[in-house]
Amino acid sequence: MTEKELMYIEDALGHLEFLKTQSQNAANSLQDGVLRSRAQEINRRSATIFDRFYGLV
């Protein structure tokens, strides 16, 4: 794996980690149940994608 490829993977994982954090923060602060549920779903999907992608590395 080249250094450039590794940098791309680190960047992608960083974006997913950011999305997980932001969606969790949103879910914790939202009052509307539908929006909170949607933010929680985004959080779960982000975590799944992160885990799968990390597992490939």
N, CA and C of each residue as an Amber inpcrd file, in Angstrom:
protein
   171
   0.8490000  -1.1670000   0.0000000   0.0000000   0.0000000   0.0000000
   0.8970000   1.2320000   0.0000000   0.5730000   2.1480000  -0.8680000
   1.3740000   3.3630000  -0.9550000   0.9930000   4.3300000   0.1590000
   1.8570000   5.2970000   0.3740000   1.5790000   6.3080000   1.3940000
   0.3280000   7.1070000   1.0460000   0.1320000   7.3760000  -0.2370000
  -1.0400000   8.1330000  -0.6740000  -2.3210000   7.3330000  -0.4190000
  -2.2880000   6.0420000  -0.6630000  -3.4550000   5.2070000  -0.4020000
  -3.7630000   5.1530000   1.0880000  -2.7350000   5.0480000   1.8900000
  -2.9190000   5.0330000   3.3350000  -3.5120000   6.3560000   3.8170000
  -3.0620000   7.4550000   3.2720000  -3.6110000   8.7630000   3.6350000
  -5.0930000   8.8470000   3.2660000  -5.4690000   8.2790000   2.1040000
  -6.8630000   8.2860000   1.6870000  -7.7140000   7.4830000   2.6730000
  -7.2270000   6.3200000   3.0760000  -7.9590000   5.4790000   4.0160000
  -8.1050000   6.1800000   5.3620000  -7.0370000   6.7800000   5.8520000
  -7.1060000   7.5210000   7.1170000  -8.1030000   8.6660000   7.0280000
  -8.1240000   9.3470000   5.9060000  -9.0510000  10.4560000   5.7010000
 -10.4950000   9.9550000   5.7000000 -10.7460000   8.8650000   4.9850000
 -12.1040000   8.3100000   4.9190000 -12.5720000   7.8640000   6.3040000
 -11.6970000   7.1990000   7.0570000 -12.0560000   6.7720000   8.4050000
 -12.2990000   7.9750000   9.3180000 -11.5240000   9.0190000   9.1360000
 -11.7240000  10.2420000   9.9150000 -13.0730000  10.8800000   9.6330000
 -13.4810000  10.8850000   8.3760000 -14.7880000  11.4380000   8.0140000
 -15.9170000  10.6120000   8.6300000 -15.7640000   9.3000000   8.5980000
 -16.7880000   8.4520000   9.1970000 -16.8570000   8.6470000  10.7110000
 -15.7120000   8.7870000  11.3420000 -15.6850000   9.0300000  12.7820000
 -16.3660000  10.3550000  13.1140000 -16.1210000  11.3720000  12.3070000
 -16.7610000  12.6730000  12.4920000 -18.2780000  12.5500000  12.3320000
 -18.7170000  11.8140000  11.3190000 -20.1450000  11.6280000  11.0910000
 -20.7910000  10.8970000  12.2650000 -20.1080000   9.8900000  12.8000000
 -20.6280000   9.1770000  13.9670000 -20.7820000  10.1260000  15.1540000
 -19.7780000  10.9310000  15.3950000 -19.8180000  11.8660000  16.5220000
 -20.9310000  12.8890000  16.3550000 -21.0310000  13.4600000  15.1740000
 -22.0410000  14.4890000  14.9310000 -23.4560000  13.9260000  15.0010000
 -23.6670000  12.7360000  14.4520000 -25.0090000  12.1570000  14.4950000
 -25.3850000  11.7700000  15.9240000 -24.4180000  11.3240000  16.7180000
 -24.7050000  11.0070000  18.1150000 -25.0360000  12.2800000  18.8890000
 -24.2930000  13.3380000  18.6530000 -24.5830000  14.6160000  19.3110000
 -25.9690000  15.1190000  18.9270000 -26.3120000  14.9890000  17.6560000
 -27.6270000  15.4280000  17.2000000 -28.7260000  14.5970000  17.8620000
 -28.5310000  13.2780000  17.9080000 -29.5430000  12.4080000  18.5140000
 -29.7440000  12.7500000  19.9870000 -28.6710000  13.1030000  20.6600000
 -28.7720000  13.4320000  22.0850000 -29.4510000  14.7770000  22.3310000
 -29.3920000  15.6740000  21.3600000 -29.9220000  17.0150000  21.5900000
 -31.2820000  17.2760000  20.9350000 -31.6940000  16.4080000  20.0230000
 -32.9670000  16.6300000  19.3360000 -34.1530000  16.2880000  20.2250000
 -35.1850000  17.1050000  20.1630000 -36.4110000  16.8750000  20.9180000
 -37.4200000  16.0660000  20.1050000 -37.4280000  16.2920000  18.8120000
 -38.3680000  15.6030000  17.9280000 -37.9760000  14.1310000  17.8140000
 -38.9100000  13.2480000  18.1290000 -38.6420000  11.8170000  18.1290000
 -38.2600000  11.2590000  16.7730000 -38.9030000  11.7700000  15.7180000
 -38.6060000  11.2890000  14.3670000 -37.1940000  11.6840000  13.9620000
 -36.8280000  12.9200000  14.2220000 -35.4800000  13.3790000  13.8830000
 -34.4310000  12.6740000  14.7360000 -34.7320000  12.4780000  16.0050000
 -33.8010000  11.7680000  16.8770000 -33.5800000  10.3400000  16.3810000
 -34.6600000   9.6970000  15.9930000 -34.5620000   8.3370000  15.4680000
 -33.7300000   8.2960000  14.1980000 -33.9150000   9.2700000  13.3480000
 -33.1490000   9.3320000  12.0910000 -31.6610000   9.5510000  12.3770000
 -31.3510000  10.4300000  13.3140000 -29.9540000  10.6720000  13.6760000
 -29.3280000   9.4130000  14.2720000 -30.0940000   8.6650000  15.0590000
 -29.5860000   7.4210000  15.6280000 -29.3260000   6.3870000  14.5340000
 -30.1910000   6.3550000  13.5440000 -29.9920000   5.4330000  12.4200000
 -28.7380000   5.8030000  11.6270000 -28.5300000   7.0790000  11.4100000
 -27.3080000   7.5350000  10.7300000 -26.0840000   7.1320000  11.5420000
 -26.1820000   7.2630000  12.8480000 -25.0810000   6.8780000  13.7240000
 -24.7880000   5.3810000  13.6140000 -25.8170000   4.5580000  13.6360000
 -25.6270000   3.1090000  13.5230000 -25.0140000   2.7330000  12.1790000
 -25.5260000   3.3320000  11.1170000 -24.9980000   3.0210000   9.7820000
 -23.5500000   3.4820000   9.6280000 -23.2480000   4.6360000  10.1730000
 -21.8710000   5.1360000  10.1160000 -20.9340000   4.1990000  10.8600000
 -21.3710000   3.7270000  12.0160000 -20.5470000   2.8040000  12.7960000
 -20.3290000   1.4940000  12.0420000 -21.3680000   1.0070000  11.3970000
 -21.2480000  -0.2310000  10.6190000 -20.2830000  -0.0570000   9.4610000
 -20.4190000   1.0290000   8.7280000 -19.5300000   1.2940000   7.5990000
 -18.0900000   1.4470000   8.0850000 -17.9040000   2.1790000   9.1830000
 -16.5760000   2.3550000   9.7520000 -15.9550000   1.0000000  10.0940000
 -16.7120000   0.1580000  10.7800000 -16.2040000  -1.1490000  11.2010000
 -15.8460000  -2.0230000   9.9970000 -16.7060000  -2.0260000   9.0000000
 -16.4500000  -2.8270000   7.8040000 -15.2170000  -2.3270000   7.0410000
 -15.1540000  -1.0230000   6.8830000 -14.0340000  -0.4310000   6.1570000
 -12.7320000  -0.6620000   6.9130000 -12.7680000  -0.4820000   8.2290000
 -11.5760000  -0.6990000   9.0520000 -11.1540000  -2.1670000   9.0010000
 -12.1310000  -3.0560000   8.9470000 -11.8380000  -4.4780000   8.8610000
 -11.1300000  -4.8830000   7.5750000 -11.3450000  -4.1150000   6.5340000
 -10.6730000  -4.3990000   5.2610000  -9.1960000  -4.0340000   5.2920000
  -8.8750000  -3.0790000   6.1610000  -7.4990000  -2.6230000   6.2590000
  -6.7640000  -3.5840000   7.1280000
